Amino acid sequence: MELDLTPKLPQKVYGGDGGSYHAWCPEELPMLKEGNIGAAKLALEQHGFAVPRYSDSSKVAYVLQGSGTAGIVEPEKDEKVIAIKKGDSIAIPFGVVTWWFNSEETELVILFLGETHKGHKAGQFTDFYLTGSNGIFTGFSTEFVGRAWDLDESTVEKLVGSQTGKGIVKLDASFKMPEPKKEDRDGFVLNCLEAPLDVDIKNGGRVVVLNTKNLPLVGEVGFGADLVQIDGHSMCSPGFSCDSALQVTYIVGGSGRVQVVGADGKRVLETHIKAGSLFIVPRFFVVSKIADSDGMSWFSIVTTPDPIFTHLAGRTSVWKALSPEVLQAAFKVEPEVENAFRSKRTSDAIFFPPSN
């Protein structure tokens, strides 16, 4: 069966005055279902409030635009109220209740990537809302709600029926939400635009990797992530995940070209990608990207908490490790050709600036 790896844009699922929720559909992006991956975006207008909910999948949230407030409640623990801004990554394990609020004029946009292998639907997040027209209260009878919380019937009716919004609502400008606490960010958030760089190649590119060392909750969600930025016309070295992980990539900004090569040396994807699109690289497939003149950045998750990549160019590539005789025989070339091939790309770089 032919793999369809074509990058896709998300589709609107619901929304209103307060904002909207978009998701990538497994029917349009089959690799979501194949790899048990979910992907969605939340966009909140000023005073937009995404009501408390929990999900059937662990996720990593990445703030694409704007700033706001997030509420996080771990099982049997106190609420954390966190100020969030562009570049923030937040690991959200199973069983965690979250809410999101935007008090600013700039739209707050948050990307969610995660695994759905324990979810109700392969390749799709299922959220369970605590309040609203589709909240869990609406499913219980007034008798059950009243007895569970020791409330009279009139109070129950107000609790269940007052909030008619679904998922996202717009609050009155005068309504005061909880103030974030600086200490609540510790251990929950890593800003990828401010964190120490794991890779920094002059005129080439930069990488920040999220793993169990800099964001311990990554271990609980079960996968790692990274933010990669490459400069204009630079190339990201061909490489693959050598620990059988899938690579799920969202283009944050800029544009460029991508090629993916699979089994039997077959090029399974060659396309131009731009901001807002998402694509998935299957296990062990080799991927490489070249940025357009304005550069390109992407946020990815890799379906293991501490991913290991093998790059096929640069000093640490597998080509450099193989002996000259093996390369000569494998390529069926003269020693001079093998030497020319080996002598190039002698640095540790995984990003290659354009040639002068």
Steps between C-alpha positions, in 0.01 A plus 500: 500500500627846407578726796346846479741731683370822344509788753154616606329796667255452790121517475277703731318279752307762700517862609326829558566854627759378750714309252519174310639148513654336194627145452675291239274221379622138466290464186700779332836415659502117523834488683323641807299181535788281386733646764238568771578871497266789581548862393286807568510879543316724746452868406359739763386855431527769768306386811462156344485219755549131424304338782657231721546169324709183504603280211533131419855566375823643637616809312762767461362852460704764315401868500521619139377855554393743769497469877246402761430283802477124544354307789635151572367257759679170549306218666447574871719810490442876519443711190801657332428834333767571241577801282572375147654672201629433150763224499375326816478119501283324757489125557146381583482139628189282521242601759599866514222761488585820313338833415627785282425874498604797288474849648700669224402653165734269308348161422641219715579192288612170652607184317433158653687188389474163670448126488156337476587132547295499822232731361146428384583575137832429332653821366259733676480663843178462699450771762263472795362836615415565864245773421296638212227360276709189439650479850484194720239665729246500219511122477407435862153544640434779750458230767851362443660847487312612810597195703865503386555864601228531765308772313133587477320464168489871411875536550561189290287641217705820502829309495392275217302744287663843533802440275359445152833535320690202364873463562590867447313804634561873509509657846394852587793743488446586868524137616817431698675169448760363746840668489789279389775412744860511382598195703226293336696496172782299657504146370200554272623740232810541284523796267668374183589853383691576822643159599868412447561376147584134450631575149615838368655520151598847377287596198360147508252425775415452866328226703345479845409147609234423761587189696491360851800712603358847436129417537453191722128468417608394149566160656136478608356593161726241337655697214753774434480817294720763341491844342722536193580826321706510181618811317424601143601239238659281770458125502417258780715189457325182381434286804271250665388393846696188586277399791189424293331832584260694279576867428196730504591843362305828506639791298502797738634765262660557163494250217720261306533164331494154654592157370434168671654171385367162612568134435665389174640852452159631396431872540160498667463876546632802315311819558506865599393563860383818669395627842192331643545162331570169671655178375621171647819308419458120546739293707853474357417714193763763416397866485678819393387861463629812322367842603386773265657845521304595814616193692279240661413377849311196620382339822507121514420219734681168479322201647762420764596719802873513418528464121819396321564614142747380242613765253633396162721804439763672714796370704285274719309343212505126444694556175795633697497193724514250215842403371617631158505150349139437603388826342694433181339158467153620600496794259712317240728802456873572478697600815520859374121530492463341843765737641324803355173380653657436841701824514191720471284605797765450767326702775244381754237718335158362420403825324679613187497869398475574127824488306649836409 
